[in-house]
Amino acid sequence: MQEFLSLLPLGQINANTTGPAPTTDAAPPVTGGPVMTATTEGAAPTSQAAAASQPKGPPPSPFSGILNFLPLILMFVVLYFILFRGQRKEEKRRKQMVSEMKKGDKVMTIGGLVARVVSIDGEEVVLKIDESANVKATYKKSSIQQVLGGDEKAK
């Protein structure tokens, strides 16, 4: 009903009826003055300018902008703890395992090669790949993914 009333000219609005208002021979509204809104009988007319200057409710909170972004911020925090913190923890555990590696340990490289540690020189590790042919290869410590076990057969 409100949408229908807003489409009619002011001279045709009758607040006491529920259907379309009958047309009257009223003069067209005068332009240049304040626009009058429709009122019920007995109430004083108010202008739209006066209605617009009156506050409609409490002023917006300074935190209302932050509250709109709160779900997005929480998603980034959860993403940090799930992805980045887990990776750092795993990398720290792997580095500790590699630093405790010793001669005779069985290790697995990042390529999946399983071999036994022959010697450790700073950042390089010499691995014995084949026992029967005595095949050895030099790798960086950073290429060791996992220390599988102790020296069962250390020489």
N, C-alpha and C positions, 0 to 999 in steps of 0.2 A: 504494500500500500504506500509506503514511504517513497519508493521509486516512482510510482505513478504520480504522486503529489509533486515530486520535484520536477517533473516534466511539464506540468501545467503552468500557465502564466499566473501571477499572483492574484489577479482579479477573479480567477475562476476557482480558487481554493476555498473550500468550505469545510472546516474541521468537524462539523457535527454530522456529516453524511458519510456513509461508507462506500457509496458508488461514485460515479463521475458527477462532478458538480454541474449544476445548470449554468448556462451562459448568462451573463448579465451585461447590461449596457454601460459598464463602468468605463471611465476614461482610461486610456493607456497610461502606464506608470511614467512618471516624470524622470528623465535622466539627469544626472549631475548631482543628485542628492544621495543620502544614504539609502541603501536598498533595504526594504522592510520585509520581514519574514512573516509567515502566516501564524496567527495566534488563535487561541480559543476565545470564546466570548468572555469578557470581563478581565482578561489579562492585558497588560500594557504591551504594545509592540516594541520589539528590540531590533536594533540594527545589526547587520552581520559584522561590521567593524567592531562594535562593542563586544559581541560574542567572541570574536577572534582574539581580543586582547585579554580576556579572562582566562586564567589558568585552568586547565581541564583536570589536573591531578597533581600528584607530587612531582617535583622535577626529577629528571633521569639521574640515576646514580652514576658517579664517575667510574665505577667498576663494571657498568653494563657492557661496555665494549670488550673487556677482558672475559666476562662470563660467556659471551658468544663464542669465543675462541677456546674456551676451556676444554671441550671434548677433543679438539685437534691437538692441543698441547699435551693432554693425557695420552693420546695415541702415540705421539713422538717419544714420550718418556717410556712407555711400555715397549716400543720398538727398540729403543736403546738397550733396555735391560735384556730383551730376548736375543737380539742379534749381536750387538757390539760387545757387550759385557761378557757374554758366553764365549765369543771368539777370543777375547783377551785372556780369559781364564784358561782356556784350552791351550793357547800358545804359551802361557806361563808354565803350565804343567809339562808341556813337551820340552821346553828349554831346560827345565830342572832335570828331567829324565835324561836328556842328552848330556848335560854337564856332569851327571853322576855315572855316565857310561865308563866302563873300564875294559881293559884287554881281556878277551875271551868271551865277552857278551855277544849274544845273538841279536842282530838288529834287522830292521826292515827299512829300506829307503823309501822316498816318496814315489819312486817308480815301481815299488812292489818287490824289489830284489831282497831276498833274505840271505844274509851272510854273517860271518863271524869277525869280530874286531881283532885285528892283528896288532896295530899300534895307533896311538893318538899323538899327533904333533900339532899343537895349537888349535887351529881351525880346520885341520885336515885329519881324516881318519882313513887308515888303510884297512880294507876289508878283504877277507879271504873268501872268494866266491865258490871255488871248487876245491875240495879236499884232495882228491886223487891226482889232479893235474897241477895242484899248487898255484891256482890262478888267483892273483891279487889285483885289486883296483883301489885307486885313491879317490875319496869323496870328501866334500865339505861337510862339516858338522850340521849345517843347516839343511842338508839333504836327508838326514836321518829322521824318519817319521816316528819310529817307535823302537824301544828297547824291549825285545821279546823275552829274554831270560838271561840267567847267569851262565857262568862257564861250567858246562857239564863235562867238557872235554878240553880244558885249557892246556896249552902246551908251553 
